Amino acid sequence: MNGKASSSAAIALWQQLAATAQALQAVCAGQSGTAALATVPAGLRPGVQALLFQALRNLGRAQALARQLAPRKPPPRVEALLCTALALAWDPQAAAYEPFTLVNQAVEAAKRAAPRQAPFINACLRRFLRERDALVAATDADPQARWNHPAWWIERLRQDHPQHWRAILQANNTHAPMALRVNEQKCTLAQYQSALAAINVEAIAATEAGLLLQRPLPVQQLPGWSEGWVSVQDLAAQRAAPLLLQGLAWPADGRALRVLDACAAPGGKTAHLLECARPGAPMAVTALDVDPARCERIHATLQRLGLQAQVRAADAARPADWWDGQPFDAIVLDAPCTASGIVRRHPDVRWLRRPADIAQLAAIQARLLDTLWPLLQPGGRLLYCTCSVFRAEGDGQVQAFLARNTGARLLPSPGHLLPGSGALPDNPAGDHDGFFYALFQKT
């Protein structure tokens, strides 16, 4: 091992590689990485997740190398183990283990899991060690190998962001930072920085309530986590509540400001809205999610933070099932999307999505916009957002909505935020996920 990583003495590397290959096979078959990891034994899971994420970030290169080494496609189980080893070993500078160690342990995993295929795995990986530079060079011309994204995804980004597509792809293959949102109802950002410094954790102030940690921590180790001092939320997602509420006219008659969070799970934006409530100015938030299990996560989030909202398991596209007929002053629609902006955190997304998904999800977004717009008070605001970098889910959606609704006015909005953009030492606020925001006002 080269010292970049270490594993528990009780868990052999071949065991982790075997479990990683099994999870990778599941992702290649269409299962989400979260679901695939849920089947991994708890003791193996942290190490396997780290290896799986690295394998997914290098899967395009690994698949291209596998085709060089084995023109005849092996069975899925064997191919997954071969690609796992190649993805982890092809770049020695970024490898968590020495390539020879990875190869030896991958062969051992094959002996245990697929003994009849172990000689094949051994032959392919030994040849890779001998001819690494030539094999890698032979795959450099393949865009999928070069950028580790599907070819259609690369082409779509070239069309949507001709000046920035390379930067987006590069950012997608990096690790996302751990971002925190300080609950300013309980402590200030400076106070929380001091609490972190007391346990030797450095944090950079990125926004008024947002911090970036220099190294990630389990949430249970964060000061005041159980007491609701802080939440984990990407800096881009932290823009939603202030953007919606800043400058919004609160009811003059003293009634509570009625706010709808239309696709609320796991509850981060719902909580932030309530944290941003002005002293003495009541706010009544309705949080919807179509999945009852995800609604439980909203409840848990609010309970930890000591906040209250009306949480409903309901389909936002069917107001007759949940709306009381009273218009809302403000609506957040964090619409279902391709999640193309959060590939840093979910590297499986790029391999799970298909080109047709964009149009299908854009249709759902348009339907939700058209359904929720009539529920808004005149003068009220609707914040449309997605964690997508594809223009069909952002700018394209907005222009189509404005064309359909002459009573909608687009207020100053961030538009497309690119993942990792502006992540410079003097501009930490730029190190965020890919996101899109459009703020509408009903005239």
Sequence and secondary structure as in RCSB ss.txt:
>XXXX:A:sequence
MNGKASSSAAIALWQQLAATAQALQAVCAGQSGTAALATVPAGLRPGVQALLFQALRNLGRAQALARQLAPRKPP
PRVEALLCTALALAWDPQAAAYEPFTLVNQAVEAAKRAAPRQAPFINACLRRFLRERDALVAATDADPQARWNHP
AWWIERLRQDHPQHWRAILQANNTHAPMALRVNEQKCTLAQYQSALAAINVEAIAATEAGLLLQRPLPVQQLPGW
SEGWVSVQDLAAQRAAPLLLQGLAWPADGRALRVLDACAAPGGKTAHLLECARPGAPMAVTALDVDPARCERIHA
TLQRLGLQAQVRAADAARPADWWDGQPFDAIVLDAPCTASGIVRRHPDVRWLRRPADIAQLAAIQARLLDTLWPL
LQPGGRLLYCTCSVFRAEGDGQVQAFLARNTGARLLPSPGHLLPGSGALPDNPAGDHDGFFYALFQKT
>XXXX:A:secstr
  SS    TTS HHHHHHHHHHHHHHHHTT  HHHHHHTS TTTHHHHHHHHHHHHHTHHHHHHHHHHH SS   
HHHHHHHHHHHHHHS TTT SS HHHHHHHHHHHHHHH GGGHHHHHHHHHHHHHHHHHHHHHHTT HHHHHSS 
HHHHHHHHHH TTTHHHHHHHHTS    EEEE TTT  HHHHHHHHHTTT  EEE SSSEEEESS   GGGSTTT
TTTSEEE  TTGGGHHHHHHTT    TTS  EEEEETT TT HHHHHHHHT  TT  EEEEEEES HHHHHHHHH
HHHHHT   EEEE  TT GGGT  S  EEEEEEE     TT TTT TTHHHH  HHHHHHHHHHHHHHHHHHGGG
EEEEEEEEEEES   GGGTHHHHHHHHHH TTEEEEEEEEEE TTTT BTTBGGG    EEEEEEEE 
